[in-house]
Amino acid sequence: MLGADPSRWRYGYDLSAEAGITAGTMYPALARLAEDGLLEHRWELPAENGRPRHLYRLTGAGVDFARARMDAARVSDPRATPRLAPS
């Protein structure tokens, strides 16, 4: 997801769909990660007749955090899919 290309801005809706979780779960998680300094966020203004959309990408600290979580998951269970939200 975000860790595949940390410099790329992603829409929250796309992240939610990719992760297979509802927006009601995804957006509070994204807000917490941004508050913790792990994500940058910005608004994208619509070109015409649309509504603003929120974009997200990992900060340097977010990249480090994601890598550490994935490494820890691989050590404890090589088959595990790590969760990237802070504990």
DSSP file (Angstrom, degrees, kcal/mol; ACC not computed):
  #  RESIDUE AA STRUCTURE BP1 BP2  ACC     N-H-->O    O-->H-N    N-H-->O    O-->H-N    TCO  KAPPA ALPHA  PHI   PSI    X-CA   Y-CA   Z-CA
    1    1 A M    >>        0   0    0      0, 0.0     3,-0.8     0, 0.0     4,-0.6   0.000 360.0 360.0 360.0-111.5    0.0    0.0    0.0
    2    2 A L  G >4  +     0   0    0      1,-0.2     3,-0.7     2,-0.2    56,-0.3   0.848 360.0  58.9 -66.2 -33.3    1.7    3.2    1.1
    3    3 A G  G 34 S+     0   0    0      1,-0.2    -1,-0.2     2,-0.1     4,-0.1   0.708  89.8  71.4 -71.0 -20.1    5.0    1.5    1.7
    4    4 A A  G <4 S+     0   0    0     -3,-0.8    -1,-0.2     1,-0.3    -2,-0.2   0.865 123.4   5.8 -65.4 -36.0    5.3    0.4   -1.9
    5    5 A D  S X< S-     0   0    0     -3,-0.7     3,-1.9    -4,-0.6    -1,-0.3  -0.630  72.8-177.1-146.7  81.5    5.9    4.0   -3.1
    6    6 A P  T 3  S+     0   0    0      0, 0.0    52,-0.5     0, 0.0    -2,-0.1   0.714  80.8  56.3 -59.1 -24.3    6.2    6.2   -0.1
    7    7 A S  T 3  S+     0   0    0     50,-0.1     2,-0.4    -4,-0.1    -4,-0.1   0.620  87.0  97.2 -83.8 -11.3    6.6    9.4   -2.1
    8    8 A R  S <  S-     0   0    0     -3,-1.9     2,-0.3    -6,-0.2    50,-0.2  -0.630  74.2-130.0 -83.2 130.5    3.3    8.9   -4.0
    9    9 A W        -     0   0    0     -2,-0.4     2,-0.4    48,-0.1    48,-0.2  -0.610  28.9-166.8 -76.3 136.8    0.2   10.7   -2.8
   10   10 A R  E     -A   56   0A   0     46,-2.9    46,-2.7    -2,-0.3     2,-0.2  -0.958  20.4-118.1-128.9 144.9   -2.8    8.3   -2.4
   11   11 A Y  E  >  -A   55   0A   0     -2,-0.4     4,-2.1    44,-0.2    44,-0.2  -0.570  20.9-129.9 -77.1 142.3   -6.5    8.9   -1.8
   12   12 A G  H  > S+     0   0    0     42,-1.2     4,-2.5    -2,-0.2     5,-0.2   0.882 108.8  55.7 -58.7 -39.3   -8.0    7.6    1.4
   13   13 A Y  H  > S+     0   0    0     41,-0.2     4,-2.5     1,-0.2    -1,-0.2   0.918 107.4  48.5 -60.7 -43.6  -10.8    5.9   -0.6
   14   14 A D  H  > S+     0   0    0      1,-0.2     4,-2.6     2,-0.2    -1,-0.2   0.900 111.5  49.8 -64.5 -40.1   -8.2    4.0   -2.7
   15   15 A L  H  X S+     0   0    0     -4,-2.1     4,-2.3     2,-0.2    -1,-0.2   0.908 110.6  50.6 -63.5 -41.5   -6.3    2.9    0.4
   16   16 A S  H  X>S+     0   0    0     -4,-2.5     5,-2.0     2,-0.2     4,-1.2   0.926 112.7  45.3 -61.7 -46.1   -9.6    1.8    2.0
   17   17 A A  H  <5S+     0   0    0     -4,-2.5     3,-0.2     1,-0.2    -2,-0.2   0.906 113.3  50.2 -65.1 -41.6  -10.5   -0.3   -1.0
   18   18 A E  H  <5S+     0   0    0     -4,-2.6    -1,-0.2     1,-0.2    -2,-0.2   0.874 114.0  44.5 -64.9 -37.7   -7.1   -1.7   -1.4
   19   19 A A  H  <5S-     0   0    0     -4,-2.3    -1,-0.2    -5,-0.2    -2,-0.2   0.652 108.3-126.2 -81.2 -15.8   -7.0   -2.7    2.3
   20   20 A G  T  <5 +     0   0    0     -4,-1.2     2,-0.3     1,-0.3    -3,-0.2   0.826  68.2 120.9  74.1  31.8  -10.5   -4.1    2.1
   21   21 A I      < -     0   0    0     -5,-2.0    -1,-0.3    -6,-0.2    -2,-0.1  -0.881  66.1 -97.4-125.1 160.1  -11.8   -2.0    5.1
   22   22 A T    >>  -     0   0    0     -2,-0.3     4,-2.6     1,-0.1     3,-1.1  -0.304  27.6-118.1 -74.6 157.3  -14.5    0.5    5.3
   23   23 A A  H 3> S+     0   0    0      1,-0.3     4,-2.5     2,-0.2    -1,-0.1   0.844 114.5  64.2 -60.9 -33.7  -13.9    4.3    5.2
   24   24 A G  H 34 S+     0   0    0      1,-0.2    -1,-0.3     2,-0.2    -2,-0.0   0.731 111.9  35.3 -64.3 -22.1  -15.3    4.5    8.7
   25   25 A T  H <> S+     0   0    0     -3,-1.1     4,-1.3     2,-0.1    -2,-0.2   0.805 118.6  50.4 -93.4 -41.3  -12.3    2.4    9.9
   26   26 A M  H  X S+     0   0    0     -4,-2.6     4,-2.8     1,-0.2     5,-0.2   0.932 104.9  52.8 -67.9 -48.8   -9.7    3.8    7.4
   27   27 A Y  H  X S+     0   0    0     -4,-2.5     4,-2.3     1,-0.2    -1,-0.2   0.883 108.7  48.4 -64.7 -40.0  -10.1    7.5    7.9
   28   28 A P  H  > S+     0   0    0      0, 0.0     4,-2.2     0, 0.0    -1,-0.2   0.893 113.2  50.0 -63.2 -35.8   -9.8    7.5   11.7
   29   29 A A  H  X S+     0   0    0     -4,-1.3     4,-2.5     2,-0.2    -2,-0.2   0.920 110.7  48.8 -66.2 -43.1   -6.7    5.3   11.3
   30   30 A L  H  X S+     0   0    0     -4,-2.8     4,-2.2     1,-0.2    -1,-0.2   0.897 110.1  52.1 -62.2 -40.0   -5.2    7.7    8.8
   31   31 A A  H  X S+     0   0    0     -4,-2.3     4,-2.5    -5,-0.2    -1,-0.2   0.909 110.4  47.9 -63.2 -42.3   -6.0   10.7   11.1
   32   32 A R  H  X S+     0   0    0     -4,-2.2     4,-2.0     2,-0.2    -2,-0.2   0.916 111.1  50.3 -64.9 -42.7   -4.1    9.0   14.0
   33   33 A L  H  <>S+     0   0    0     -4,-2.5     5,-2.7     1,-0.2     6,-0.9   0.884 111.8  48.6 -63.2 -37.7   -1.1    8.2   11.8
   34   34 A A  H ><5S+     0   0    0     -4,-2.2     3,-1.6     4,-0.2    -2,-0.2   0.913 109.9  51.5 -67.4 -42.5   -1.0   11.8   10.6
   35   35 A E  H 3<5S+     0   0    0     -4,-2.5    -2,-0.2     1,-0.3    -1,-0.2   0.845 108.0  53.1 -61.3 -33.6   -1.2   13.0   14.2
   36   36 A D  T 3<5S-     0   0    0     -4,-2.0    -1,-0.3    -5,-0.2    -2,-0.2   0.441 119.4-112.4 -82.0   0.2    1.7   10.7   15.1
   37   37 A G  T < 5S+     0   0    0     -3,-1.6    25,-0.3     2,-0.2    24,-0.3   0.645  89.0 112.9  80.6  14.8    3.8   12.2   12.3
   38   38 A L  S   <S+     0   0    0     -5,-2.7    21,-1.9    -6,-0.2     2,-0.4   0.650  74.4  41.1 -93.3 -17.4    3.8    9.1   10.2
   39   39 A L  E     -B   58   0A   0     -6,-0.9     2,-0.3    19,-0.3    19,-0.2  -0.968  66.1-146.1-129.4 145.8    1.7   10.4    7.4
   40   40 A E  E     -B   57   0A   0     17,-3.4    17,-1.7    -2,-0.4     2,-0.3  -0.803  24.2-170.0 -96.5 151.2    1.5   13.7    5.5
   41   41 A H  E     +B   56   0A   0     -2,-0.3     2,-0.3    15,-0.2    15,-0.2  -0.995  12.0 165.7-142.9 151.4   -1.9   14.8    4.3
   42   42 A R  E     -B   55   0A   0     13,-1.8    13,-3.1    -2,-0.3     2,-0.4  -0.976  33.6-108.7-155.0 162.4   -3.2   17.5    2.0
   43   43 A W  E     -B   54   0A   0     -2,-0.3     2,-0.6    11,-0.2    11,-0.2  -0.791  20.4-151.1 -96.2 139.8   -6.4   18.5    0.2
   44   44 A E  E     -B   53   0A   0      9,-3.1     9,-2.1    -2,-0.4    -2,-0.0  -0.958  17.5-138.2-107.5 122.2   -6.7   18.2   -3.5
   45   45 A L        -     0   0    0     -2,-0.6     6,-0.1     7,-0.2     2,-0.0  -0.568  26.1-107.1 -80.4 143.0   -9.1   20.8   -5.0
   46   46 A P        -     0   0    0      0, 0.0     3,-0.2     0, 0.0    -1,-0.1  -0.321  12.9-136.3 -70.6 150.8  -11.4   19.5   -7.7
   47   47 A A  S    S-     0   0    0      1,-0.3     2,-0.3     4,-0.1    -2,-0.0   0.929  83.8 -15.0 -69.5 -46.3  -10.9   20.5  -11.3
   48   48 A E  S    S-     0   0    0      3,-0.1    -1,-0.3    -3,-0.0     3,-0.1  -0.913 125.3 -11.5-163.2 131.7  -14.6   21.2  -11.9
   49   49 A N  S    S+     0   0    0     -2,-0.3     2,-0.2     1,-0.2    -2,-0.0   0.677 100.9 108.6  53.6  23.9  -17.8   20.3  -10.1
   50   50 A G        -     0   0    0      3,-0.0    -1,-0.2     0, 0.0     3,-0.0  -0.497  68.0-110.3-112.4-172.7  -16.2   17.9   -7.8
   51   51 A R        -     0   0    0     -2,-0.2    -4,-0.1    -3,-0.1    -3,-0.1  -0.886  39.9 -88.8-119.3 155.4  -15.4   18.0   -4.1
   52   52 A P        -     0   0    0      0, 0.0     2,-0.4     0, 0.0    -7,-0.2  -0.252  42.0-153.4 -60.1 148.2  -12.1   18.3   -2.4
   53   53 A R  E     - B   0  44A   0     -9,-2.1    -9,-3.1    -3,-0.0     2,-0.4  -0.963  11.9-124.3-126.6 143.9  -10.3   15.0   -1.7
   54   54 A H  E     - B   0  43A   0     -2,-0.4   -42,-1.2   -11,-0.2     2,-0.3  -0.695  24.7-161.7 -87.6 136.1   -7.8   14.2    1.0
   55   55 A L  E     -AB  11  42A   0    -13,-3.1   -13,-1.8    -2,-0.4     2,-0.3  -0.882   5.7-167.3-116.9 150.6   -4.4   12.7   -0.1
   56   56 A Y  E     +AB  10  41A   0    -46,-2.7   -46,-2.9    -2,-0.3     2,-0.3  -0.966  12.3 166.2-136.8 149.6   -1.9   10.9    2.1
   57   57 A R  E     - B   0  40A   0    -17,-1.7   -17,-3.4    -2,-0.3   -50,-0.1  -0.967  40.4 -93.0-156.2 158.2    1.7    9.7    1.9
   58   58 A L  E     - B   0  39A   0    -52,-0.5   -19,-0.3    -2,-0.3     2,-0.1  -0.410  31.9-140.7 -71.2 143.0    4.2    8.4    4.4
   59   59 A T     >  -     0   0    0    -21,-1.9     4,-2.3    -2,-0.1     5,-0.2  -0.375  37.8 -94.6 -84.3 176.4    6.7   10.7    6.0
   60   60 A G  H  > S+     0   0    0      1,-0.2     4,-2.2     2,-0.2     5,-0.2   0.917 131.6  49.0 -58.5 -43.0   10.3    9.6    6.6
   61   61 A A  H  > S+     0   0    0    -24,-0.3     4,-2.5     1,-0.2    -1,-0.2   0.861 109.0  53.8 -64.3 -34.9    9.3    8.5   10.1
   62   62 A G  H  > S+     0   0    0    -25,-0.3     4,-2.7     2,-0.2    -2,-0.2   0.885 107.1  50.1 -66.6 -39.2    6.4    6.6    8.6
   63   63 A V  H  X S+     0   0    0     -4,-2.3     4,-2.5     2,-0.2     5,-0.2   0.941 112.7  47.0 -62.7 -47.1    8.6    4.8    6.2
   64   64 A D  H  X S+     0   0    0     -4,-2.2     4,-2.4     1,-0.2    -2,-0.2   0.914 113.4  48.9 -60.6 -43.4   10.9    3.8    9.1
   65   65 A F  H  X S+     0   0    0     -4,-2.5     4,-2.5     2,-0.2    -2,-0.2   0.924 111.6  48.7 -62.7 -46.0    7.9    2.7   11.2
   66   66 A A  H  X S+     0   0    0     -4,-2.7     4,-2.4     1,-0.2     5,-0.2   0.916 112.1  48.5 -62.0 -43.9    6.4    0.6    8.4
   67   67 A R  H  X S+     0   0    0     -4,-2.5     4,-2.7     1,-0.2    -1,-0.2   0.918 111.4  49.8 -62.9 -42.9    9.7   -1.1    7.6
   68   68 A A  H  X S+     0   0    0     -4,-2.4     4,-2.5    -5,-0.2    -2,-0.2   0.912 111.9  48.1 -63.1 -42.4   10.3   -1.9   11.3
   69   69 A R  H  X S+     0   0    0     -4,-2.5     4,-2.1     2,-0.2    -1,-0.2   0.905 113.3  47.2 -64.8 -41.3    6.7   -3.3   11.7
   70   70 A M  H  X S+     0   0    0     -4,-2.4     4,-2.1     2,-0.2    -2,-0.2   0.904 112.8  49.0 -68.4 -40.1    7.1   -5.4    8.5
   71   71 A D  H  X S+     0   0    0     -4,-2.7     4,-2.0     2,-0.2    -2,-0.2   0.916 111.5  49.6 -63.5 -43.3   10.6   -6.7    9.7
   72   72 A A  H  X S+     0   0    0     -4,-2.5     4,-2.2     1,-0.2     5,-0.2   0.888 110.5  50.4 -63.5 -39.3    9.2   -7.6   13.1
   73   73 A A  H  X S+     0   0    0     -4,-2.1     4,-2.7     1,-0.2     7,-0.4   0.896 109.4  50.9 -66.4 -39.5    6.3   -9.5   11.6
   74   74 A R  H  < S+     0   0    0     -4,-2.1    -1,-0.2     1,-0.2    -2,-0.2   0.876 110.8  49.0 -65.7 -36.6    8.6  -11.4    9.3
   75   75 A V  H  < S+     0   0    0     -4,-2.0    -2,-0.2     1,-0.2    -1,-0.2   0.922 116.8  40.5 -68.6 -44.1   10.8  -12.4   12.3
   76   76 A S  H  < S-     0   0    0     -4,-2.2    -2,-0.2     1,-0.3    -1,-0.2   0.860 140.7  -1.6 -76.2 -34.5    7.9  -13.5   14.5
   77   77 A D    ><  -     0   0    0     -4,-2.7     3,-2.4    -5,-0.2    -1,-0.3  -0.730  59.0-157.8-157.4 102.1    6.0  -15.3   11.7
   78   78 A P  T 3  S+     0   0    0      0, 0.0    -4,-0.1     0, 0.0    -3,-0.1   0.693  97.2  52.9 -57.9 -18.5    7.3  -15.2    8.1
   79   79 A R  T 3  S+     0   0    0     -6,-0.1    -5,-0.1    -5,-0.1    -6,-0.0   0.543  87.3 112.4 -91.3  -7.6    3.7  -15.9    6.8
   80   80 A A    <   -     0   0    0     -3,-2.4    -3,-0.1    -7,-0.4    -7,-0.0  -0.292  62.5-139.8 -71.9 148.1    2.2  -13.0    8.7
   81   81 A T        -     0   0    0     -8,-0.0    -1,-0.1    -2,-0.0    -2,-0.1  -0.945  31.8-131.5-102.1 113.4    0.8   -9.9    7.0
   82   82 A P        -     0   0    0      0, 0.0     2,-0.5     0, 0.0   -12,-0.1  -0.299   5.2-133.9 -71.2 149.5    1.9   -7.0    9.3
   83   83 A R        -     0   0    0    -14,-0.1   -10,-0.1     1,-0.1     0, 0.0  -0.874  11.3-159.6 -96.9 133.7   -0.5   -4.3   10.5
   84   84 A L        +     0   0    0     -2,-0.5    -1,-0.1     2,-0.1   -15,-0.1   0.516  56.5 105.3 -96.2  -5.8    1.0   -0.8   10.1
   85   85 A A  S    S-     0   0    0      1,-0.1    -2,-0.1     2,-0.0   -55,-0.0  -0.521  80.7-103.9 -74.0 142.0   -1.1    1.1   12.6
   86   86 A P              0   0    0      0, 0.0    -1,-0.1     0, 0.0    -2,-0.1  -0.291 360.0 360.0 -63.4 151.1    0.7    2.0   15.8
   87   87 A S              0   0    0     -3,-0.1    -2,-0.0     0, 0.0    -3,-0.0   0.461 360.0 360.0 -76.5 360.0   -0.2   -0.1   18.8
